[in-house]
Amino acid sequence: MRVMRIAAGLFLLGILAPGYSQSGQTPFEAPAGPYVGQLQVEAHPRRGGAPMRGSGSGSAELQHLAGDRFRLIVHGNMDGVKGQDGEAGNAGFVIDGRMEQEGWFANEGGIQIAINRQGYVTGEGLVQGDRYQFSGLFSAASAELEVAIQPGAAPGATKGPMSSFRFIYQLARHDADKQDDTPSTSERRKPGGCRHIVYQPRMIANIGGGMMSSVQVPVCVP
């Protein structure tokens, strides 16, 4: 499976929801523009032992396609992993949905994701034997996003060496007017610490269909 090949080789996706404070949060209204920040990854061996951990940079954006259709694009770049700009893929996914009265909803290929009007993300699905769970919170200023994956969760599915993955994105809405002139690498990874955003093509997995396609994603650059 293309999506889990990315997950196993690179450590894949990410959203957090339960326990988040709602104070000071602006209701989610599909804001224009990207969120950028950090990506943290955990992979738990099936035979036990300490989890493997990695980190990198990430971004997310809900792009308007046409009418009520919006595409959620999540992109991640893991430190020390080569080939993420090409066919090897990266820690990210895309899924198309529609903006309705109660929020944004996507339902593709066994995956369902919803972002309600308060910005809370929920979702789950079973794709080619692997179980996905989504949770998180988007606001006008920030986004916290986790995707949990259980490879081979379906009965009879092939089980790999890892029992689970967690991909955690901690992102802030990009504001070009408030960026530092000379941010360091660590500063760029802090929420809101990116000076410039450019759109570059990346091979991203369609999480509902398992296919890879070239997608223009927001990337933080010096």
Summary of the structure (lengths in Angstrom):
residues: 222
radius of gyration: 16.5
end to end distance: 34.8
largest distance: 54.4
contacts: 749
relative contact order: 0.25
helix: 8%
strand: 52%
